Amino acid sequence: MKTVVIHSARDLRIEDRPADAPGRGQVEIRLAAGGICGSDLHYFNHGGFGTVRLKEPMILGHEVSGHVARLGEGVTSLREGDLVAVSPSRPCGHCRFCLEASYNQCLHMRFYGSAMPFPHIQGAFRESLVAEAWQCAPAGDLTPGEAAMAEPLSVALHAVNQAGNLLGKSVLVTGCGPIGILAILAARRAGADRIVASDLTPFTLDMARKAGADETIAAGEDSLSKFTAEKGTFDVLFECSGAEVALRGAVPAMRPGGAIVQLGLGGDMTLPLQAMTAKELCLKGSFRFHEEFFTAVSLMRKRLIDVKPFITQSFFVDDAVEAFTMAGDRTKAMKAQLVFSGT
């Protein structure tokens, strides 16, 4: 089967590897679509991010959908031919955090396409994928591309859950890549009244308006100054860029008692702690997801969240290098996806 393998920065190869057979409780999935994520781009462009570095070749990918090709013993919840979204979150189920139901903090997490542990956890960009049946959410009449958006939408839903009650709240989103766009959609679905989005490029700001942002702001020095009067405007910040300058610039626009939810992973930051302390701001991290995955699929199936306008490019798997190059261009691409033979 064809697989998309990263060896080092800018060394991406299509390799033939043997397919696996499903065991008890597992299914074989004929992959249909796979979205290129920011972490995939970090491996492609830089060989990793922060202290996480490639130490061996690794199959990339964790935003995938496909059709059930074969059922393992004991699987009754799925049928051959079903289109499913596949959750890449595979906690161990028995460590201290799993026993506390904090599955996204699992000590032995097997998250597709991750170089955090060694040996690395191989990813899902492969023509044939064996997964646990419980990872698979039936996608109904969604397209394969839409179903593959369940993973990034789950990230946004987890962040909204971290923020708490959004009903009637004023929300700022900094960074309008795929996660920022999905955060706008999720925040609105959760009841946010006013949503302002900030980013660097006209393309991403146009995407933010399509997602329903009430106002968009071109990021830059003092770009949020009009929101700083009387100790600030926003109840919640979803910081999706991972850029220190974005978070620091947003603090003066936050209302006292507001919440900052940090999604973007861009390395360590130096924060304006005195200003944050004086405003009694709450800083929360938001890392991955777990139970939100099936909710993401359900919301899309019910057409309560529409992700289709934000799938901007599709490439056949043989053109993966071109796809990854395009996916990193925020003047043209929002979500670029790979198309596999199972479509």
C-alpha positions, -999 to 999 in steps of 0.1 A, spaced: 0 0 0 11 36 -6 21 56 25 32 92 30 65 91 50 85 120 63 123 113 67 135 148 76 127 184 68 115 186 32 122 149 26 87 136 20 83 103 2 56 80 -11 66 45 0 51 11 -4 46 -7 29 27 -39 38 -9 -36 49 -21 -50 82 -51 -73 89 -77 -64 115 -77 -83 148 -105 -87 172 -125 -55 177 -107 -38 148 -117 -28 113 -97 -24 81 -104 10 65 -98 19 28 -87 55 32 -106 81 13 -94 116 25 -68 130 48 -63 166 59 -29 182 62 -26 196 97 -3 222 112 17 196 130 22 177 97 35 209 82 60 214 111 74 179 104 75 187 66 91 222 69 113 218 100 116 182 110 96 188 141 85 215 165 100 228 198 118 199 214 99 173 193 121 161 165 120 133 140 144 105 150 132 79 124 110 79 93 73 84 102 41 81 83 23 114 87 -14 122 90 -42 121 116 -72 138 100 -87 110 80 -118 93 68 -124 61 48 -147 32 40 -148 0 61 -133 -27 40 -132 -56 65 -145 -63 99 -124 -80 126 -139 -106 149 -166 -94 172 -173 -61 154 -210 -55 151 -213 -17 153 -201 -11 117 -208 -25 83 -185 -31 53 -188 0 30 -196 24 58 -179 58 55 -163 66 89 -143 94 104 -114 79 123 -103 94 156 -65 95 160 -69 97 198 -60 63 212 -55 65 250 -43 35 269 -74 34 292 -55 24 324 -30 51 333 -38 77 361 -52 102 337 -74 78 318 -88 66 351 -97 102 358 -113 104 323 -87 130 312 -80 109 281 -62 136 262 -35 136 289 -29 99 287 6 89 297 8 63 269 -12 81 242 -9 66 207 -18 96 185 -14 90 148 17 107 133 34 118 164 71 120 170 66 129 207 74 93 218 102 71 204 96 48 186 73 73 169 36 66 165 31 60 128 4 81 111 -27 74 91 -18 86 56 -18 51 41 -42 35 17 -52 8 42 -56 16 79 -64 -8 107 -82 9 136 -102 0 166 -139 -1 160 -145 24 188 -123 50 170 -147 50 140 -177 74 138 -202 66 111 -202 96 88 -236 90 70 -241 113 40 -210 135 47 -184 136 19 -151 119 27 -135 154 29 -161 166 54 -157 135 75 -119 141 76 -126 175 92 -139 158 124 -104 159 140 -97 196 137 -133 204 146 -129 183 177 -99 205 187 -121 236 184 -149 220 204 -125 210 232 -113 246 233 -148 259 236 -154 235 264 -123 248 281 -136 284 278 -168 276 297 -202 293 291 -201 314 259 -237 324 258 -239 361 249 -201 365 253 -178 387 232 -150 365 217 -117 373 200 -100 348 178 -63 354 169 -50 333 141 -74 323 113 -59 291 101 -81 260 101 -83 258 139 -91 295 142 -119 292 116 -133 261 133 -131 280 167 -153 307 151 -179 281 140 -178 263 174 -180 295 194 -210 307 175 -227 273 179 -221 276 217 -239 310 218 -211 336 214 -228 370 206 -199 389 191 -169 374 174 -139 394 162 -111 376 143 -75 388 137 -49 375 112 -22 386 88 -36 379 53 -66 390 34 -73 354 24 -76 341 60 -96 371 70 -120 365 42 -124 329 54 -131 342 89 -159 364 75 -173 333 57 -172 314 90 -194 341 106 -170 365 123 -188 398 129 -156 418 123 -121 410 111 -89 429 119 -56 428 100 -30 419 127 -4 444 134 10 468 160 -19 484 180 -45 467 157 -67 459 187 -64 494 203 -100 503 197 -110 474 219 -90 485 250 -111 514 263 -125 510 299 -103 480 306 -111 460 275 -139 444 254 -135 406 251 -147 380 275 -128 352 258 -97 349 237 -91 318 215 -54 322 207 -49 300 177 -17 313 161 9 302 186 26 336 182 37 355 214 29 388 197 -7 378 192 -13 369 228 6 399 242 -13 422 219 -47 408 229 -43 412 267 -51 449 267 -83 441 248 -95 416 274 -121 425 300 -113 419 337 -121 383 346 -119 371 310 -105 338 298 -76 332 275 -77 297 258 -43 289 242 -46 265 213 -17 275 190 15 257 196 44 279 186 70 274 213 75 291 247 62 326 253 70 355 276 37 367 289 26 401 304 19 385 337 15 417 356 -12 430 332 -29 396 333 -28 395 371 -42 430 374 -71 421 351 -76 387 369 -74 369 336 -76 331 335 -52 314 311 -62 279 300 -44 255 277 -63 234 252 -46 203 241 -61 178 216 -95 163 225 -112 130 231 -150 127 237 -156 157 214 -148 137 183 -182 119 180 -199 152 188 -180 169 159 -193 142 135 -228 145 148 -228 183 144 -216 180 108 -241 153 100 -270 174 113 -256 203 92 -253 225 123 -217 231 115 -206 234 78 -170 228 71 -172 223 34 -164 259 24 -130 257 41 -117 226 23 -99 247 -3 -77 221 -22 -76 184 -28 -46 165 -42 -41 129 -51 -17 111 -27 10 108 -54 11 146 -54 17 148 -16 48 171 -19 28 196 -39 -1 193 -14 21 200 16 37 230 -1 2 244 -9 -11 236 26 15 260 41 5 289 19 -20 310 40 -25 333 11 -42 305 -9 -50 275 13 -72 269 43 -75 232 45 -57 211 18 -65 174 17 -50 143 2 -73 120 -18 -67 83 -16 -78 55 -38 -107 47 -15 -127 78 -26 
